[in-house]
Amino acid sequence: MGEEVLMTSREVCRYCGFSKSVLGRLDRQELLVPARRLPASGRRLYRESEVAAYMDKLKSSP
């Protein structure tokens, strides 16, 4: 089985072209939810597959 690839919020923002505030809004609206939050730092980690699927969905919508 392949390993799950996780991306930091910074990596997601670069990949998608979003600002951190947009990514935070997507999280609050539960449109792009982190797979994990690191307890000590609160950093959000996103599954690469979910980020790619969200971007595909955006590109295919009118």
Backbone as ProteinMPNN parsed JSONL, in Angstrom:
{"seq_chain_A": "MGEEVLMTSREVCRYCGFSKSVLGRLDRQELLVPARRLPASGRRLYRESEVAAYMDKLKSSP", "coords_chain_A": {"N_chain_A": [[0.836, -1.197, 0.0], [0.403, 2.272, -0.687], [1.952, 5.13, 0.809], [0.336, 7.666, 2.688], [0.351, 10.912, 1.538], [1.085, 13.925, 3.019], [0.408, 17.401, 3.226], [1.579, 20.61, 4.21], [-0.112, 23.585, 5.389], [1.024, 25.773, 4.128], [2.187, 24.599, 1.848], [-0.15, 23.709, 0.589], [-1.389, 26.158, 0.025], [0.435, 27.253, -1.809], [0.281, 25.336, -3.864], [-2.406, 25.52, -4.642], [-2.759, 28.201, -5.074], [-3.913, 29.833, -3.201], [-4.516, 32.19, -0.518], [-3.506, 32.16, 2.954], [-5.667, 32.93, 4.496], [-7.873, 32.342, 2.882], [-7.627, 29.559, 2.765], [-8.066, 28.982, 5.47], [-10.745, 29.79, 5.66], [-11.956, 27.913, 3.961], [-11.506, 25.653, 5.485], [-13.053, 26.235, 7.802], [-15.565, 26.222, 6.62], [-15.733, 23.635, 6.046], [-14.955, 22.631, 3.557], [-12.449, 22.019, 2.649], [-10.784, 20.129, 4.567], [-8.387, 19.662, 7.145], [-6.37, 16.706, 7.436], [-4.997, 16.083, 9.687], [-4.156, 17.685, 12.772], [-1.418, 19.052, 14.306], [-0.716, 18.552, 17.65], [1.062, 20.022, 19.372], [1.922, 22.304, 17.934], [-0.291, 23.106, 16.478], [-0.355, 23.062, 13.783], [-1.722, 22.494, 10.55], [-2.31, 19.649, 8.566], [-2.785, 18.416, 5.364], [-4.304, 15.961, 3.253], [-2.752, 15.081, 0.28], [-4.146, 13.92, -1.831], [-6.795, 14.695, -1.316], [-6.627, 17.452, -1.568], [-5.936, 17.688, -4.269], [-8.247, 16.551, -5.389], [-10.165, 18.434, -4.59], [-9.301, 20.677, -6.039], [-9.669, 19.71, -8.648], [-12.43, 19.512, -8.633], [-13.118, 22.215, -8.415], [-12.155, 23.176, -10.864], [-13.807, 21.856, -12.644], [-16.323, 22.841, -12.174], [-18.874, 25.164, -13.247]], "CA_chain_A": [[0.0, 0.0, 0.0], [1.145, 3.521, -0.74], [1.857, 5.98, 1.983], [-0.465, 8.878, 2.575], [1.192, 12.106, 1.426], [0.477, 15.064, 3.7], [0.924, 18.716, 2.844], [1.345, 21.677, 5.181], [-0.994, 24.634, 4.87], [1.834, 26.585, 3.208], [2.278, 23.849, 0.591], [-1.476, 23.734, -0.034], [-1.589, 27.509, -0.51], [1.26, 27.386, -3.023], [-0.253, 24.422, -4.878], [-3.728, 25.974, -5.089], [-2.777, 29.632, -5.342], [-4.758, 30.456, -2.183], [-3.885, 32.803, 0.645], [-3.796, 31.395, 4.17], [-7.008, 33.27, 4.974], [-8.821, 31.566, 2.071], [-7.542, 28.177, 3.229], [-8.75, 28.942, 6.76], [-12.183, 29.868, 5.405], [-12.362, 26.608, 3.425], [-11.5, 24.747, 6.638], [-14.231, 26.543, 8.63], [-16.753, 25.824, 5.864], [-15.578, 22.186, 5.865], [-14.795, 22.323, 2.137], [-11.124, 21.415, 2.56], [-10.528, 19.906, 5.988], [-7.107, 19.002, 7.386], [-6.383, 15.307, 7.861], [-4.456, 16.075, 11.054], [-3.634, 18.915, 13.374], [-0.372, 18.687, 15.245], [-1.136, 19.087, 18.952], [1.978, 20.992, 19.974], [2.02, 23.546, 17.167], [-1.563, 23.443, 15.856], [-0.201, 23.048, 12.317], [-2.692, 21.673, 9.825], [-1.758, 18.82, 7.502], [-3.838, 18.027, 4.43], [-3.987, 14.865, 2.338], [-2.513, 15.554, -1.081], [-5.224, 13.417, -2.695], [-7.994, 15.504, -1.086], [-6.362, 18.776, -2.137], [-6.036, 17.531, -5.726], [-9.662, 16.32, -5.713], [-10.855, 19.714, -4.431], [-8.935, 21.519, -7.179], [-10.356, 19.152, -9.823], [-13.838, 19.89, -8.498], [-13.203, 23.644, -8.745], [-11.918, 23.357, -12.3], [-14.903, 21.287, -13.434], [-17.588, 23.548, -11.938], [-19.029, 26.324, -14.154]], "C_chain_A": [[0.872, 1.248, 0.0], [0.96, 4.326, 0.531], [1.011, 7.205, 1.673], [0.481, 10.08, 2.544], [0.44, 13.272, 2.053], [1.187, 16.344, 3.292], [0.642, 19.705, 3.97], [0.407, 22.712, 4.566], [-0.236, 25.528, 3.886], [1.938, 25.901, 1.846], [0.945, 23.853, -0.158], [-1.729, 25.099, -0.671], [-0.79, 27.715, -1.791], [0.681, 26.556, -4.16], [-1.538, 24.976, -5.501], [-3.76, 27.443, -5.494], [-3.683, 30.393, -4.389], [-3.899, 31.221, -1.186], [-4.227, 31.936, 1.858], [-5.194, 31.704, 4.696], [-8.077, 32.517, 4.184], [-8.814, 30.113, 2.525], [-8.236, 28.018, 4.581], [-10.26, 28.984, 6.606], [-12.706, 28.536, 4.871], [-12.424, 25.569, 4.536], [-12.751, 24.983, 7.489], [-15.525, 26.116, 7.95], [-16.767, 24.323, 5.573], [-15.549, 21.779, 4.394], [-13.447, 21.663, 1.863], [-10.605, 21.3, 3.991], [-9.181, 19.212, 6.173], [-7.293, 17.555, 7.845], [-5.925, 15.2, 9.31], [-4.116, 17.487, 11.474], [-2.599, 18.474, 14.397], [-0.66, 19.347, 16.586], [-0.222, 20.179, 19.507], [1.941, 22.335, 19.256], [0.693, 24.013, 16.59], [-1.501, 23.461, 14.338], [-1.196, 22.084, 11.7], [-1.981, 20.924, 8.707], [-2.909, 18.28, 6.671], [-3.371, 16.855, 3.583], [-3.843, 15.426, 0.928], [-3.643, 15.129, -2.014], [-6.497, 14.246, -2.538], [-7.834, 16.912, -1.662], [-6.515, 18.717, -3.658], [-7.49, 17.335, -6.152], [-10.458, 17.62, -5.598], [-10.555, 20.627, -5.62], [-9.598, 21.022, -8.462], [-11.823, 19.548, -9.822], [-14.034, 21.365, -8.859], [-13.076, 23.879, -10.243], [-13.087, 22.867, -13.141], [-16.239, 21.998, -13.213], [-17.65, 24.797, -12.814], [-18.704, 27.649, -13.505]], "O_chain_A": [[1.941, 1.274, 0.609], [-0.05, 4.214, 1.226], [0.984, 7.703, 0.547], [1.317, 10.236, 3.433], [-0.692, 13.573, 1.673], [2.394, 16.364, 3.049], [-0.409, 19.645, 4.608], [0.168, 22.705, 3.358], [-0.819, 25.989, 2.904], [1.794, 26.55, 0.81], [0.911, 23.983, -1.381], [-2.231, 25.176, -1.793], [-1.297, 28.294, -2.752], [0.6, 27.027, -5.295], [-1.736, 24.912, -6.714], [-4.684, 27.879, -6.18], [-4.169, 31.474, -4.721], [-2.711, 30.942, -1.028], [-5.119, 31.09, 1.799], [-5.84, 30.834, 5.281], [-9.084, 32.098, 4.755], [-9.872, 29.499, 2.657], [-8.922, 27.022, 4.809], [-10.981, 28.297, 7.33], [-13.774, 28.078, 5.279], [-13.298, 24.701, 4.53], [-13.435, 24.028, 7.857], [-16.472, 25.697, 8.616], [-17.688, 23.809, 4.939], [-16.053, 20.718, 4.026], [-13.323, 20.844, 0.952], [-10.059, 22.253, 4.549], [-8.862, 18.276, 5.439], [-8.248, 17.23, 8.55], [-6.394, 14.348, 10.064], [-3.829, 18.357, 10.652], [-2.872, 17.628, 15.249], [-0.83, 20.564, 16.656], [-0.709, 21.165, 20.059], [1.93, 23.385, 19.898], [0.551, 25.186, 16.244], [-2.472, 23.83, 13.677], [-1.477, 21.014, 12.24], [-1.154, 21.49, 7.992], [-3.885, 17.754, 7.206], [-2.194, 16.758, 3.235], [-4.71, 16.156, 0.447], [-4.049, 15.894, -2.889], [-7.206, 14.478, -3.517], [-8.789, 17.491, -2.18], [-7.145, 19.586, -4.26], [-7.92, 17.891, -7.163], [-11.333, 17.881, -6.423], [-11.457, 21.277, -6.148], [-10.042, 21.829, -9.279], [-12.393, 19.877, -10.863], [-15.003, 21.72, -9.529], [-13.806, 24.686, -10.818], [-13.337, 23.393, -14.225], [-17.184, 21.788, -13.973], [-16.625, 25.418, -13.096], [-18.794, 28.692, -14.153]]}, "name": "protein", "num_of_chains": 1, "seq": "MGEEVLMTSREVCRYCGFSKSVLGRLDRQELLVPARRLPASGRRLYRESEVAAYMDKLKSSP"}
